[in-house]
Amino acid sequence: MINEKFLQNTGAVRDLCHDICFELDELSNITLFKDKEKEEIKSLYKEAKTCVDKITELGFFNKNFNCKDKKEITSLLNNVLQIEKQGNKYAKKVWANEITNPEDFDLKNFKLCVKRLPYDIKNLEKNIMEVFNEKPVYFSASLISNQNIVASLNTIKEEDFSLPFGIVYGVNEDNFIMASDKSTVCSLKQKDFETDTMQTETFGDLKVCIKGSAVRLKTPNQIIDKNLKNPLYVNNNVVVLDGSKTKPVALFCYGYNIKKVNLLKRKLSFIAKKIGVPLININLLKYYQNNKSYFDNNALSRKVFNEFVDSVSNDLNLYCKYDFKSGAKRLIGLNTNLRYNFIYKFSRNINSLIDGKDFDEADTADYIVEMFLKAVEKHNLLTKKREKANGAPLFFPDDNTFIALPKDFLKEE
């Protein structure tokens, strides 16, 4: 129902009306639908556009509109919102069809609705079981895909440089409610709460509010396309699912294909088997290689690369009880960026170093540290030889100078 507060925000009303028409037009072109369904969607589009054109003719979107009797405007807007709800059943069908079944996961082509969990390794199983057992009125999830994997507002990392992990929710025609590509959060309000820029869904005495326009008609591909300008670093979206008809169907985590070192992945594998759900492992390095065309900005490329190395270093520190970034400071002649390159190259050799070695956990950790120290020592020895051969100390750029990424970072294996 339209309220006075909503009517006062004519800009939001205009955007909502135009977005609903746009989304309906987009839905009518999706190949998933049969000809009869496409005609029904086109009919809804024409009906909505007629209402919006009439609202425009009445001058509602003009800044000087001051008509005291807004009954006709309200009636037309309610018609537009009702049309949006009618179109929602088609959006539901798209979501049910396009969201990936965890059993059929493929890193090259996937779409998942996930909830990221906080990094708390000590209470990992407890936190996961609480999510699996909770029964809220709604679930708030993020859409990630092979083109957009960022699971938070600005960056893939947290203060402890842990990679994202958490819960995967199943999506079907019964549980999809709405989604937005303009927000990352939704809120729960009392049923009588008035809002001017949010869409809502009522559950008893409560209602879920979400920022955005035409959110009941958004499709996964529209959200993905909206965030493709920077898939390495931004993915602003939220998906609302009916809590009574939704359940977790898998666990997910991001990794980098280094044996043994990723303790989080190993713990999640154990928990997933215990619960009886799949564990989806998203290879972050492979994702970067698949999307290397977006590494066209020096500052962004270096930032993303360094955060990746921070995550790997953090896991190496946990596993080996050794601070590799501090150890890399012993490297002669390398600035911060080049030390990150060195750690990355070493991490890519760990699998070959421990392959075939019959070590337990402690011995493997000690061996990795031993090989790292030898690599540092070898680098320093070669650097000193080159300096001596050149007759003077070598020149190295400072920390503010961009250094190219290692070639194999974006080279497909």
Disulfide bonds with the S-S distance in Angstrom:
none
